[in-house]
Amino acid sequence: MSREPDRTELFVDTAATREATSALSATLEGDSPGAQSGQVIAILGERGSGRTHLATRLLQHSRTLRYAPALSKYIDAMASDFSDVYRRLMGDELVFSAVRAQADSWYADAVADMLAERGFDHDIVRQLRDGVLLPQAVVNRLGLMESALLRETGRRLNAATGLKDLSTALVLLLRTGSDDRTKAGQRRGFPGSVKEWLAGGEPSEVLRERGITTPITSEVTALDVLAATTRLYRGRRARFLLVFDDLLVGADQPQPETLLALRTLFESVADAGGCLVLTGDPDLPELLGPQLWQRISRTVQLRGFTDDEVRSFLTALQGVRTGRSELAPFTPESAGYLARLSEGNPRATLQLGNEAYRLAGTRQPITEDVVREAARHQMIALGAAEVLGEVQQVLDLNGWAYRRSHLLGADADSRADFWVTFDDRADGCALLLSEAILASEDVAAVIRRVFAIRQAAPGAAVILAVEGLLDVSYTSGLKEILGSEPIVHAVRGFSHRLTTLLNAARLRLPPVVRDSPWTDVGHRLDQINQQQSSIFGLLEQFFDHFTGAERRSDEQLTQVLRRELAGFAGTVAPPSGPDPRVRETAGVPAEVDRLFVEASGLLEELSRFGETMQAAFADTVGEASSLILRRIRSTTHFTSAIGYAVLLRELVAAFHTGIAEWYATYPADGPGSLSPAAQERLDTLCGNYAELVEHLPAFQLTPLIELYTKPGRWADRTGPRQKMENGVVLRKLTELSDRVRVAVNESANAETG
Amino acid sequence: MTPARSGVNPFHLSGWPRMRPLCPWEEPQHRQFYVAVDRTETAFEEFVAEMADMVTLLRDGRLVLVTGETGCGKSALVNRCADWVVQQMTERGAGCEVLDLTAALNGLPEDSIDNRMSAVCDQLFVELTRRQLMRADAVTSLEPHREVPRRVYPHLPEATPRPTVLVILLPTCELADEVIRYASLARGRILFFVESPFMQANDVRHIVESMERWGSPITLSVGELEEGDVRRFASDRLKRHAEKGEYPKMTEDTMESLTGLLTSVSELQRVFHGVYEELLGSSDWPAEVSFEDVVKFRFRRVSRGQGTDHEP
């Protein structure tokens, strides 16, 4: 159920608000109720321009009029279709009561007409028409022919509404005793059935038996019933005011048949002397089309505050805050600067103004610097939750799968705020959210993130959404890096542009080949192979260079190798100590940590070929090094194994990081087993590792293990080594996730104990 | 202070609720209170003619549908017809019982046909058991199905201790389908009476056409008050009580002036009973009831909200 927003404590009278208020008064006020034709009023403006504020202001104003509307209702129509708007309107208890009261008035008229025709009971007739007497009471107390009167009322309602189902349902509400006496646990009776059906529910058995078989679910049906309901007010004393706020904002273009039904609604509202207020974006006329737009009797354009109005607004704001209506502590200059930043947008003006007050504290006056600081703080903070919601809404509406805050690589910068995947595409799209981009440091931070993501997921698309303000001088540079312009949330049409960009990104991504259930995995492996090829290519280059070259300094070569490999791993691996790929592991129990250290240690050992190379260079004769290198090059799958070792190290490190973050997210807050959420996340992490390690088969390491363990070969040359058995290594890597899961749970149970 | 004169309300039937329809099968003296208004006399004659020698009732069972607007005397007509059947069967030495289930749905009137019929069937079972109108073995075999009409009604003719005509007065129906379903459940020696203020001529036609294969129901209709009905009704009640005490008289002119203004016998009874009750309550009631007395009474009744009258 929608709620009327209460944002009326601060109000600046503008030409637009005066125009809207005046139009409403002209419709609802007058000496001869029913004579004035109704209106459909459109209030157009950018987001934050005060549409909702004005809409609720109109509702309040209507209640102060001499002929206050019998029915007034506000519906937040954002991202809703008309059937949803209808359901929320008619599902409201007060709206149902108002409709029922209107049906009662038709019944009262039928009873009054019958009595008047007889030529006596004049006082009863008058009181019935004035609504002083209830028709049911009169029928009951005088013993009038209820059946005939109900039939006559039904005939009239049918003629007025033009909808047989609606008139049939309304008559069921009129019967003597057909009231809300249905107690809890009893069957719901006619009122309950009618209310449920009117609110979009399935017609109950009692309604179906009376010919009402169609639920009000489609947009067209909903609009038809709504239009028919408004016709209950035609030529009557009672008026109504309906406000559909943010109409078609974030919604699809209506279908032609929906527009036709809307047209009927507009006409019915006008005929009935009611008032329908629609607020929306400036493109609402385009969405409704010119023919329908002609039926809008009044359009009110909300533009940004002028500088004077901003000053008035800040003065009023100060009045609300302190009771003193004055511009200070703002100066005319800072107020002007605030107006430029907010572009006169009332919501932005209010937010910036409040934030400037907060930041200024006791510092007086509020300078331009404070306003700038406020802009950075407040626009971001207020935008963040909103933009998250809008992004999620876009993704949900399009049915695209996504993960929030998804780490694509080991680097923290490779985190996508949304990692969006598509059923028909083999790769995904990283959606980055950025706070305001007002300085070069902001741009640098974005570039770091884009590069980290490109490195971690070379085939992924990247889209940047800016939550706050974007300095336009950076736009073209960001476009070159991203491939598309960043989208700014504060600018209208964010959802639409995001949808467009995501669709475009989707089309650029490689399609899924549908002939294998493992195609996604296959594509991922292709990427891994690409990375491996690069590593192998580098190694080949190095070896070729070495074979044909004069001996060089060991140290030099080692450094070169390390530097080159570090380029792939994203970091320079030190010979010992904690794995730098793994971020903070504080809070991870020792037993759990040990499993990771053990697994990464094995892989570290297997891939320490830099040190091996050093041994080769230590051979002053040169025969040893040549022998090693020949063996290396002749050993089947050796280079491939090196690549697998590197990737498995990355995988273990990422898993380790994931578990560390898990401990940070779900800290043990006392004895007890894991919460369902914690357990679910743990299962996901372990499942991801198990799935990935399955496609990075550890047996590919066998050539390295064999080489490592064979006596007299490189194992002998490189000093003491840990025990390395093929089966043990493989198990420790392939079963790592199971061991981790058990260790985590045991650790939790130990805390319990 | 002058003591209040005691008067007699000529529109009050001693020992009977003021708005309850006449019921001769329960109160035999009511037979003489029927007045030929609202086309009820004609309808009764039609019923008698349709029933004829009772052969169809005894062989196939029957359903009688009475239609007419609220307050036009449908219930009183049904009671009169039921009473006539009881008399006929008694004269023939056969058993006949009236089972009044018209209040079986009180509190649950707005329900589906299935639920309504189940509730009525259950109430019927209660009545038959309470009045020992079923053999013990029938009670045992029907008890599990007491809410399932198609498992109960067809077995009733054989369930009574001796051959007995069961006159079953059903609650008001507004849907033709419900009437058709009851009609299809009739069996020899079962006579259903059902009344409806909401059914129109086309509904009745639909019911008759639907039942052609099983034997058409008897359909009766009552209407609004016709020319002379107000005078006929008022005169009857005033004359009937002439010997029993004093009360204000009502002139022919007053009666005539109300013709066309009061449209049903229920409205007539309610107004006249109320006006006399009000007048007789004062210490110096007038010699005559005037048109103005009627109008004022109605307005006071509505505006003061003197209780709520629900017809049984």
Interface residues (C-beta under 8 A of the other chain):
Chain A: R118 G119 F120 D121 D123 I124 Q127 L133 A137 V138 N140 R141 L142 G143 L144 M145 E146 S147 A148 L150 R151 L172 T176 G177 S178 Q186 R187 G189 F190 S193 S204 E205 V206 E209 R210
Chain B: M19 E69 T70 G71 C72 G107 L108 P109 E110 D111 S112 I113 D114 N115 L175 D177 P197 F198 Q200 E224 G260 L261 T263 S264 S266 E267 Q269 R270 V271 V295 R298 F299 R301 V302 S303 G305 Q306 T308 D309 H310 E311
